[in-house]
Amino acid sequence: MTEEQKTFADQKRKTVETAEFTEDGRYKRKVRSFVLRTGRLSDFQKNMMNDHWADLGLDYQNTPFDFAAIYGNTNPVILEIGFGMGKSLVDMAEANPDKNYLGIEVHTPGVGACIAYAVEKGVKNLRVICHDATEILRDCIKDGELGGLQLFFPDPWHKAKHHKRRIVQPHFVEQVVQKLQPNGFIHMATDWENYAEQMLEVLSANENLVNTAEQDYIPRPDFRPLTKFEARGHRLGHGVWDLYFKKK
């Protein structure tokens, strides 16, 4: 396939996968919180991205988004990082028309699937981004603008030597807190107890956050849709830990 023959979706995959280099041409290695398991972008997912990106997609830019113009209202914007195939995100957007949802996912098959499901459901209060979340937070979102952050079942990087790759680190939480409105929330969930403990430690250490749980973790809330992944874990007896903090 030549460059001219590549569709928007193909180009988006290439953009996300592009290596980064310093000005003098040396490879610039980043410690990322994700691995690009690109998988196969099906023709259906590719067509959904190509046909509906103008309505449901947002591209990285080096200036903040104008959410009022993007969504056509001033409802709270809830950011979800790593939405997988997007079903639970679309379900939440459909169930909460008084909120705007913004999903970030680096894996293009998931982005295509999410857009397809949003089109099927007729959801209008959702936009998706295929880019590194830390760069979107840094450059595209104004301070004090988010109503909340959702981070459900992020890559646990279970080996101790890889814990530095976990997205939940003090600098990440500090960045998120800067973007939250007063009383904005951070809702995280994981099925790795060790990661839950790290999340609790990092969130609790931030002086601008308050834990809403009576004892560290909250019971699984009804408003967080149960994913197939999580349901399978329940059947196998796996635990799930939800954390819900609010900005002072």
N, C-alpha and C positions, 0 to 999 in steps of 0.2 A: 504494500500500500504506500503510495507516495504521499508527501506532505499535503499536496493539493486534494487528495482523495480522503484524507482523514476528516472525520466529523468533529463537531464540538466535543462530544463525549470522549473521543479518542485523544483529542488535544488536552482535555482536562486531566486524563490519566497521566499523560506525559508531563504536564505541568507539576503535578503533585510528586511525581517520581524524580524530577530533575535534581541532580546533585548540585551542591552549592560550592562555590570556589571563592577564594580571597581575590583581592584586586591583582595580585601578582600571579594568579593562576594555580595556586595550591588548593587542594581539596580541603574544604572547611567542614570538619566533622562536628555534628551536633549530637548531644545526648537527647534523643527523642523519646517520647513516652509511648510511641507506637511503632509497629512494624508494618510496612506496606505489603500486606498479604492481598495483592490485587485480585487474585482469582480471575475468573472469566467474566467479562462484561457481556451479558447476553444481548442479542439483537433487540429484544424487547426493552431491556433496561437502557440500552444505548439510545433507542428511539424516544423513550420517555425523557431522557436528559436533553436530547436534541430538540424535541418538540415543545418542552414545557419549561426550559430553563429561564426564559424571559419572564415567566410568571412566578416561578417558585424558587429560582436559584439566585444566589448573590455571589459576586466575585470579590476576591481580596482587593482592597484599595488602600492607599496610604493616607487617607483622610477618613474621619468617622462617618459611619452610616447615618442617614437621616431617616430614622425609623418611622416618624410620622408620615413622611412621604412614601416610604416603602409599603407600609401596611394600611395607610389611609386613615389612621386613627392614632390616639395617644394611649392606648391600652398598655399595661405592663408587658415588657418583653422578657420572656423566659428563655434562657440559653441552655441547650443540652449539648454536651460534648461527647462524641462517640456514640451515635444513635444506632449503630449496627445496620440492620435492614430497615429500621425506621417504623415498624408497625406500632410500637408502644407510643412513639412520639406523635404519630398521626392520630392515634386514638385519643391521646391527651388533648391535642389541638381541637379535635372534633368535639370533645366533651366540655371544653372551656373556651367558648367563642369570645368571652370577655378578656382573653389574654392573647398575646402574640407569641408565637414560638419560633425560635431560631436554632436550627440544628447544624452541628459541625461534624463531618465524617470524612476521613481521608480515603476510604475504600470506595471506589467508584461503583461497584456492583450494589453496595448498600445505598448509595445516593440514588442510583437509578431505581431501585426497588422502592425506596421511600417516596420518590416523586410519583411513581406509578400508583402507589396506594393512596397518596394524597389526592391524585386526580380521580381515582375511583370513588373516594369518599366525598369529593367536592370540597375539600378543606381549603380555605382561603387565608387563614391566619397563620400560615407556616411558610418559612423560607429556609433553604438549605445551602450550606457552603461546603465546598470540597477543598479544604486547605488546613494548614497547621493551626490548631486552636490558639496556641500561645501568640502567634503573630496576629491573628484576628483580634484577640483581646488587647494586644498592645497598640495596634494601629487603627482599628475599625470601630471601636466602641468607646464612647465618651465615658468619663468618670461619672459615677452616680446615675447611670442610665438603666441598668438592668433590674428587673423585678426579682429575678432569681437565677440560680444556676443548678442544673441537674447533671449529675455524673453517676450513671448507673452501670455497674459491673465493668469498670475499666480494667485494662490488662493488668493482672496482679504482679507480673514479673516476680514469680514466686521464689526464684533462687536469690539468696541473700546478696550475692555479688551484683545482682541486677536491680536491687531495690532503688538505686539512684535513678532508674528510668521510670519509676512510678510517677504519674502525673501529679499526685497529691504530695506536694512538698511545700515548705513554708513560703517560698517566693511565689509559687503559683496561687496559693490561697490569698496572699497579700494582694496580688494583682486582681484577683476576682473581687475581693472586698472593695477595692478602689472603684470597681465598675458597678457595684450594687447601690441601689437606692437605700436610704434609711429604712430599716425593717425588711429589707430584701433578704431572701433566704438562700442557703446552700443545702441542697439535698443530695446525699451520696448513698449508694448502696453497693455492697460487695458480698460475695459468698466465700471470701477468704478471710478467716478470723484475724490472721496476722496483719492483713492490709486494713481491716476494720480498726484494729488497735492503732495503726499508724495514722489513719484518717482522724480518729478521735484525738490523738495526741497533737497533731498539727492544727486541727480546727480549734481545739481547746486553748492552744498557746497563743492564738490571735486575740489580742485584747479588745478588738472591735466586734467580736462575735459572741453570741450567747447560745448555749445548748438548750434546746427546747425539751429535751428528754428528761424524765425524772431520774433515770439511771443509765446514763451514757447513750443508749440507743433507743430509738422509738420502735414500736410495733410496726410491721409493714402497713403503710397507709393504703386505704382503699383507692385513693386517687392515683396511685402508681400502678399502671397495668401490669398484670402478671405475664411475663414472657414465657415462650416455650422452653427456653433455656432454664429459667428459674423454676418452672413447674416440674421439669425433669429432675432438677436438683432436690426439690421437695420430696419427690417420690423416692429418691435415693437416700433421703435422710440428711441432706446437706443443710447447713445453717445459712441464713442470710441476715446481714446486719444493715439497718437503715440509720443514717445520721441526718439530723435536721437542725441546722443552726440558723440564727437570724442576726443580721447586722444591727448593732445598737443605733 
